[in-house]
Structures are given as C-alpha cells and as structure tokens.
Amino acid sequence: MRVPVISADSTPLMPTKPSRARRWIKDGKAIGKFDKLGIFYVQLLSEPSDVETQEIVIGLDPGKLFSGIAVQSQKFTLQMLHLVLPFKTVKERMETRSMMRRNRRGRRINRKLSFNARNHRQARFDNRRNSKLPPSIRANKDLEYRVISLLLQLYPIKTLVIEEVEARGNKGFSPVMVGQRYQISRLSELADVVLKKGWETSNLRKHLGLHKEKSDKSLQIPETHAVDAVTLASSEFVKYQTWAGAKNHGASWVGSVDITESQFTIVRRPPISRRQLHLMSFSKGGNRRKYGGSATRHRFRKGDFVKASQGTKTFFGWVSGDTEKQVSVSDANWKRLGQCTVKKVKLIRRSTGLIITAVKTARVASLWCTLCD
C-alpha cells in the first residue's frame, strides 16, 4: 500500500510508504488528513526535496448501475473504488414527481365547464427538441466526475483511460451510451483521455490473469467492476504490439505492471428525499406534514456520520431521519440501526453527500504476479 502525499500548496506528489508517512507526522514534517472519499493522505509542512513524478493512471469502467474506478502506477495499485450509481432511485423519483404534477393539474380543472372553457394552458413551445441528459443518467455521470475530481487532488494524474461502450441496436436507448460523450468531454478538461474498447479490456484482463465475477455484478467486491478499471489503467503500461522481421512477423504483449493490495472503497449517494411541498395524498385541514430535506429538528443533518449508543449497544452510522426527541441512525445500505436520543449521538463528520465504506486492504483475485518485458 501507498499513502498519497500533497505539498504545502496542495500540489499532488508521488505516494509514499506508510512507515515513512508515520515518521513524517511524528517528526512534525507533515500532518495526516482524510479526504471526502475516506482516503488517508499526508500534507507536507515544508518544501519537498523532489517534485518529480512518475506516471499514474486512472481507469474508469462506466456502467448503468455500478461503475469501477482504479488508480494504478507501474509498480503499485493505489486505489480501487466501486461506485453504486443512483440511476434507479432518480428514475423512480422522477416518475413519482411527474405523476404528482399530473394530479395537481387535474385537481384545478373545473369539470363542470365545457372543454373549451376549462383552465387548460396551451403548449408555448416544443420542449422535446433539445438534447438534455435525463436526470438519472446525469446523476450517474456527476458521481463519477466527482470521485475522479477528488482523486486528482491526491495523485499526480495526467491520463484517464475510459472504456468506450458500443451498444447494439438503437443506441439512443442505452443509458451508458447516452451520457458517454458528455462525460468524456468533461473529463478531457481535467486530463488526457484514452478510449478503449470492451474487447481490448477483456483481452488484457485475460493476459494479466485477473478474475472477473460475471454471475452477480451487484456484489461489492473488486472482482465485479474494479477489476476492469485496474485493467484499463494497466493498459498504459502493458501494450499489445505488432512486430515484423526479415522472414517472419507477429504480435506480443510488451511492458510490465504490478497489481498489488490497495484500499477498496464503496461509494454511494445517501438516498435523501428532496423536500416536498405537495405530498401524494391531500392532508385534512390543509396542513401539510414535513417530508424530505436534509434538515432535522436537532443539530444534525441527514448524511452526517455519527457515533450513537442505544442501551449497552454502540454503533457508527449516518443520520437518516429524526423524531421529536430521537435521531435515526442507518448503515451504509441505509437500513436503520436504531433510534437514539439526541444526547447519545455524537457527531464525527458532517455530511459530504457521499456514503463511504472502505476496506483497508483488498486485492483483485489473480493467477499472476508480475509481467516482465
């Protein structure tokens, strides 16, 4: 494993060994911090002795429900991330919002009048001619973009390798393809973007001897999506090249890369409902109850990471709701762990809009150790 290092002016430098990072902190040469992805890094308090950097690459394997991201150098796997995308949640909420809007418009129509005299607003323009991204796809791409932007603050990355998706049939109905060009154009402003086809990723993964879990891609393990991200990042160090001699010709793999243990992080958005002024059913007396929003009646906000105790049980989780005297605390899957009184809930970290579950050390299952030139 390697610890990210940044300079006093927040410039990313080459990662270092954990033992050296601990020594820097002990000697007062650096301070340790955690970023919004739960990654521990050190910031130097003085000018570094060397600012030269080696090549570090980010690999992105985009998907509809899950995406994989990896940070790889030639000698170390620095980070592996599994993104749980909000596609389904956003899509369901947009459908609910549309239905609620139709219901509100239907209630204001006086059906005792003739059709021509009713309160019907004519369409002012054709709103189906633009090329906007659907909200569910935009939410997916925004999460990927945010995670990559945070990684760029820790590592001196100049290249992003992205798997280019080619859907069969009508490509306008593929959620992965619809936002693909939009994402590539945004990421190209951050670093150099290299596109790889799916078959190229598959061939290199087989050459590296990495195992991919295909039976259940929802499993939150490196072998589902992070393995392809590691493969994509490794493609900058191991290439398939053709050669030709006087009497023969062919092709072979050239280069070397080491796949090592690294922190494996599961990233998702907290499924917090937006504040609603109009609920599904009309309230008696016209008094609408509070629904949605990130605020609570106490000093906490939804998504805050807290330490809570309930009787003899103590647990860590995220604030997911509240009652008049209690705070609801949930786990990373947003399942409630318990409702605790406010006095027994201690704030650890304010909400960042991300739910982070980090596995300290993990490694992609492999039958292979090191490739040689």
N, C-alpha and C positions, 0 to 999 in steps of 0.2 A: 504494500500500500504506500501511497504518497500523499503528502499534505500540501494543498495549494498555498502559494506564497504570493503576496502582493507587496509593493513598495509603500513607502510613506505617503506618496501621492496617488495610491490606489492603482498603480500600473501592474498588470499581471506578470509574474516572473515564473521561472521553472519550479515545479513542485519539489519538495524535499522529503527526506526520511522523517518518520515520526520522532525518532530519538533526537535528531538534530533540532526539530521544531520545539521539543520539550526543553532542550538545552538553551535555545534562544530565549524562550519565555522565562526560564529560571534565571538567566543572566541579565534579564531586562533589555534584551536586544529586539524583542518582538512581543506582541500581545496576541492572544488567541481569541477568535471570534467564530460565530456561527452565522451563515447566510440564511436567506429565506428558504433554501432547499434543504436545510439541516446539515450542510456540509461544513465541517470544521476547517478553518484556514488560519494562517498567521499573517499579521501585518507588521512589517519591519518598522522600527522607530528611527532608523538612520539610513544613510545611503548604502545600497548593496554593493558588494565588492565586484559583482559581474552582472550585467544586464542582458547578456546574450541568451537567446532561447533556441530550443530545438523544435522540430516540427511536432505539433499536437493537432489532432484532427477530431472533429465531432461527426458522428454518424447518426442519421435520422431515418428511422423506418416508420413512415406515417401509416396510419390506419383509420378505420371508421370508429371503432370503439376503444382501441388501445393503440398506443404508439411507443416505440422504443428509441432511446437516446443513449449514446455512449461517447465517452471521451477516451481517446486512445493515443499513446505515443508508440514509438517503435519498441520500447522495452517494457512498458507498463500499461495495463488497463487502469485508467484513473477514476472513471465513474461509469456506473450503469444505472439507467433510470427507466422505470415502467410507468407510463402515463395512462391513467384511467380517464378517458375523454368524456366530456359532458354531453355527447350527441343525443342520447336517448332522453335525458332529463330536459334539455332545452326544447327538443322536438315536442314532447308531451305537453310542456308548459305553453308553448306557442299555440298548439291545438286547443288547449283549455282557454287561453285568452281570446282566441277567435270565436269560440262558442259563446263565451260570456259577452263579447261585444255584440254578437247577433241577438242574444237575448235582450240586452239593454235597448237596442234599436227597435226590436219588436214590441217592447212594452210601451214605447212612447207613441205608437201609431194608434190613432182613434179609428177603430174598425167600423164604427157606425157610419162614417162618412163614405162617400163614393171613392173609388180608387183614385180618380184624378185629383180629388180634394184632400187626400191624405198627405201626411208630412213625409214625403219621400224626397230625398235630395238626389238630384241627378249627378252623374259622374262628371267631374270637372276636367279630367284628363285621363289618358290611358296609362295606368300605373303598372302595366305589365310589359313595358318596353325596355325597362332598364336591365342592367346585368348585375344586380346586387347579389351578394352571397347570402344564402339562407342563414338565419341566426344560429342554427345548430352547427353548421359547418364552420362559420366564423368563430364560434366559441372553441371548437377543436383547434383551429389554427392559432388562435390567440394564446391558448395554453401552451402549445408547442413553442411559439415565438417567445413567450415569457420565460420559459425554462431555459431555452438556448441563450437568451439575453443575460440571464443570471450566470450561466456557465462562462460566458465571455468575459465576465467581470473577474473571474478567478483564474482562468487559464489563458496563456498567450496563443490564441487560436486564430489561424489565418484561413483555414479551409473547412468547409462544410460539405459532407458527402450525403446526398439525399437519394433515396430510391424513387425512381420515376415510375409511376403507376400507369399502366395501359389497360383500361377496362374493355371488355368485349361488348359488342352490340352498341346500343345508344349510350355514348359516353357522357351525355348530359345528365344522366340519372345516377352516376357513380358519385357518392358523397366524397370519396377520397380524391377523385379527379377534378371535381368542380372547384375546389379551393387550392388545387396544386399550383397553378401558375401564380395565383395571388400570393401564396406563401413563398414561393421561390423568388419572386421579385422583391419581397420584403427582406428575406434573408440575404440576398445578394448585396444589400446595402451594408450588411454587417461584416461579411467575409466573402471569400471566393467560394462559389457554389459549383460542385461537381455532381453531375447526374449519373446514376447507374440504373440499369435495367434489372428487373427481378431475376432473370436467368443468370445475370452476372453475379448477383449476390449469392444465388444458390450454388453456382459452381465454386466460388471462392470459399464458401462455408464448408462445402464437402472437402475441398482441398485442405482446409485448416483442420478438418476432423471435428468440427463443432456440432453438437447435437441440438436439434430444434424440435420442440414439443408441438406437434400439429393436431393431436387428438382433442385438446381443450386449450384454446388460445386465451381463455379468460384467466388462466392460472397466473398468479402474480409471482412468477419466478423468472430468472434470467433467460431460461431456455425458450420462452414464448416469443418475446419481441426484442428484448435487449440483445439477444444473440445476433440478430440481423444487423442491429445498429453497430455492434462491435465489428462484425464482418465488413460493413460499409466503411467504417473508419480505417480498418486494416487494409482496405484496397489501395490506400495511398502508399503503403509500404511493400505490398506484395502484388505484383502485376503479371498478367499473362502476356508474354511477348513472343512474337514470331522471329525465327532466325533462318538464315539461308547460307549454305556453304557452296563450295565449288561443285559438289556432286550430290548434296542432299539438302533438305530443308525440313522445318518443323516448328513447333512452338512448345514453350515450357514456362513454368512459374519462376519468376525472378524476384528476389528480395527476401527479407526476414522480418518477423514481428513476434513479440511475446504476449500471450494472453495470460494475465495474472489476476490475482484476487483484488477486489476493489469493493467500495461501498455500493450496495444495491438499494436504490431508493424508489419507493412507490409514491407517486404524486397524483393528487386529485383535487378537484374544487369542492369546498363544502356545499352541500345541496341546500342552501338557504333560500327560502321562498322570498320573492320580492314583495314589498308592501302592497296590499290590495285595498283599494277604497270600496270596490264592489265585489261582494262575495257571490258564491254560486247561488245561494238561496237568500231571498229578501228577509231582512230582520224585522221582527214585530216591533212596532213603535218607531221604526226608522232609525234605531240606534245600531250602528254597525260595530261589531266587535273587532278588536285589533287582530290583524293577521299579517304575518310576514314581516320583513325588515330585519335588520341586523341589531337593532337596539333591544335591550331588555330593561326591566324595571329596576335593575340593580346596577352596580358599577361595571358589569361585564358586558361584552359584546359577543354576538354569536360568532363562533370560529376562534375565540380565544383559547389558548392551550392552558389548562389549569391542573392543579392537584387538588383532589377532593377526597373527603372521608365520610363514610356512612357507617356509623356504629364502629365496629372494630376493623372494617374494611377500608383500605386506602387505595386509590387508583388515580391514573392520569388519563386525561381525555380532553375533548373540545366542548365548549359551551354550545348547546344546540337549542335551548329554549329556557323558559322561566315560568314560574307561577308567582303568586303574590309574595310568598316567603321563601321559595326554593329556586334553585338553579338546576337545570337538566344538563347532565354531562354524558357525552356519547363517545364511542370509539372511532377509529379511522373509517369504518364502514357505516358510520352514522347510526349505529344501534345504541340505544340508551343504556348506559352503565348504571345509572341511578339518579335520583333527585336528592340534592343535598341542600341544607340550609346555607344561607349566604356566608355565615361566619366560618363554615367548614370548607370553604372553597378558596384556594389561594391562586392568584394569577401568576403564571410563569412567563407567558409570552402573548403579546397582543396578536390579534388576527392579521395574517398576511394574505388572506384569500386563498390559501393553499393548505391542504391536509397532507402532512409528510409522515411517511412511515419508512424508517431507514433500517436496513440490515447492515450491521457493521462490516462484515466480510462475506463476500459471495463470489462464486466463480462459475463461469459457463462450463457446463459439462463437456469434457473434451477427451479425445483419444490421443491427443497430440501435445507435445511440449514446446519445441522451438523449431522453426524452419530455418534452414541455412541457405546461404546464397548458392 
